[in-house]
């Protein structure tokens, strides 16, 4: 999903009332991180991942085993 000057690509449902664009983007970022985290093996302590917003609007969200 990408936010463009014409809206979301691909189209998505409207965000909940009272949510800003930033609120929705943050919710999507955390949801993706929760979805990806179980896919990273906990035994691979040398593999460190993070989910980031392409524009850097939010701090990286770490996923998988942490040092």
Helices and strands as residue ranges (DSSP letters): E 2-4, E 7-9, H 21-37, E 49-51, E 61-63
